[in-house]
Amino acid sequence: MIAEGLITTGKTVPAPKEDRILAVLRAAEREAEWLARHPRVPEPYRGQWVVVHNHRVVAGSPDGSEVAKRATARDYPGALLEYIPTLEEREAVFVI
């Protein structure tokens, strides 16, 4: 098969690395948008890190590294890892 000057053997050619990265980033962005539209979902996870995949929380923990170990990018490609602030943190003013 000849495609755009490249000869292939009929095998599926993997997408360029940049395309795969963009696809994962877009998926994570969709999860963030979904989470923002559903403010009740993160309520039980205040003060914790969560992993959101396919519009559901698949893992949560106060320890970000722990939740990342439990819900790996390999198992949940395009998932969103996000910290859900406590009510106090959400209302606080941070000085940098």
Secondary structure, DSSP 4 states (H G I P E B T S, - for coil): -EETTEE--SSPPPPPHHHHHHHHHHHHHHHHHHHHH-TTTTGGGTTEEEEE-SSSEEEEESSHHHHHHHS-TTTSTT-EEEEE--HHHHH-----
